[in-house]
């Protein structure tokens, strides 16, 4: 759930931003000397994201009116933007799955500079932006974790997003409003396929859009008011469709699945605060009809950034903001990622005395760790505990970064 070193999403996407800029065929600012280079991939991501080269890009600041379905589409001039869907599914035979599908767009140059480059470009491959799509499926009962990704320059038919509605694609992967109603706000369809798995889902919002932060302006640092993003969520999406799991020695498994998903949308330019080390993002859907989202920004010295925040959404869709002081998060156990030499918490206790909440979360599969240019943990969790003096259970997703 929320992830860029600032909010789940902002953090997530910004991490990918760094990766895309590193691999894109563009010049970047000079790197630090070798003696100053961070020692790990997560360190390198945080260091790069802390460099504030925002001149010429639009900033998330002030106030704006959110208009749908237009705000489901692309927002020009911001350095990064992403569409992030996570969810828990169950097959007709009772088999359980978690999934993630994310689209990131990163501008390589400020808009004015891109216009100058486009005016003199001699190659059809010239582009102002790059796209990354990532997908994962957690096969809970078989204890397997599948991942795949797509990378593309921004080109018509390859990677692009509409300006006025939900229509995003990277190669064959898509997240879009249904063809029968291209301007739908509450309905969407997603599709991705890979050698190991494919997923096709129809999503319907059971609750209205939730604006995060201050009417959609989500601040990411207590000591830097410019470090912010525009951020909204759709916290409960009824989901149904088909999941295919490749079986190398036999026929592929094709399963009819249903469940509930969560959409996060963010766009921003601001870099991370150099004091931030990583984040924990919790997005929970409870069986009493409530949702809880909280992102905790961890500082280099081990403290928690006071800009950490979240929301409670009740059964009717009413939103209550959460401050950092409203929630405590305690790690209960951990799992060691031998491949990447990292240790991640995989069980937590979330408490809020002011809201009468005491929840225990546990990873439904310990190994839900991404590997590659940047490493992080993101996966499905089960929930049980007390909610305002009543017992409650649920499902959710957690994202963890900066655990070197």
Phi, psi and omega in degrees: 000207199322122179200104157211155188303028179220311169226167183316299186292311184302322182291314184301305185296322180296326176299317181290327177306310181303317181298315183294319179296322180297324186262348181288156181275062181222157175281144177238164179302151181305140180280163176292164178297161184300329181289344181257359184293134177300155189270351182220167181296319177296319177301315181298320179297313182295320180296316181293320182289344179275355178275117187267088173253074187257357182301129176092345176264155175287148180247148173276106182200160179077219179228153176212158175263125177276131181232128181243142015273002185304320183285354169288343184269193186282143178245112186287147170093345176272145185295320183229150174207146180210154176240121192228118181238130173228157179188167176243130185234159175220135178280167181298334179273006178094354181293138188253144180217150164246157178210159178217135171219124187224140175239127178242136174238133182230123174283136179273336181218158173300154184306316182297320178292323178297322179296320179294318179296317181297326182292335182247004184294139178249357182244139177291346181271357178299136182213154178260352185211158173234155183235144171229132172241135179233140178223147177213148172229129175258112177272095191296311186288329177270355178056050178232147182233120183248140176224157176201157177210157178231138179231137183204149164293158176281110180215145177304132179084350180248303179211121182190168175218145176287156180272336192241007182194176178278108176200094185237139176212146166228109187056237182272353182278137185218152167223116190207159170295154181298147181299330180289340180211078186297347179252023178294146176260319188268349185242145178204162179227140178234152179210136170208152176215150179209180179295327186268330184199161172218156184215131176226120185226147166254132184241138177227128183284121176273350179223159180289169176300140177250124175273125181275159176065222181266089181054040177101348177266109185256111181277141188249357182210135182290335184247019179211098186291341180277350183273093188204167177219161165274133193209125171222163182223156166238108199271349179210103180246113175297132190231136177208147180167218188223136178238131176247131175244124181288134176242103187303325185261004182203187179293145179299148173275126175240116189241134169278125187232158174208162181167215184222140182235171182221130177249129170244138177230134179211146171214142190193173173233328190304141176278172178284156172287136184294344180275350183273138182256332183172193184207158170240130180236126181241128176227112191238136175244117188257154184286355173271008177089001180263159172232150175227129172234134176212130173244132183246117182266118183265137180267163181300329182274004179096349178282172178253129178296132182292350176282352176305140188199179178184198181212155163247137177237122182275181187298334180271354183098001178291136187253134173240121179292149175244128173268165178303323182288348182278340188232135169244141181233120181242125175285134183255329178205169185220169179224139183262121176273096184294326183298321185249004177056053178225152176240123182246141169292143179230008174212143186215159169239119177254128182228146173215105180295321184293332181251005177065043184243135175212100188238143171247129181247143177218134177300132179283345176210118183302313184273088171235044185261129175281143175237155179145211181300325175229143180246140174203168178247130175212126183194175182284142178227153171260155185227138170208156179155211183242138178227103181051053174072012175237146178289146182212149172229172179176189179227165178187189176224147179229140175234137184228131175225161175079022179261076179269000000 
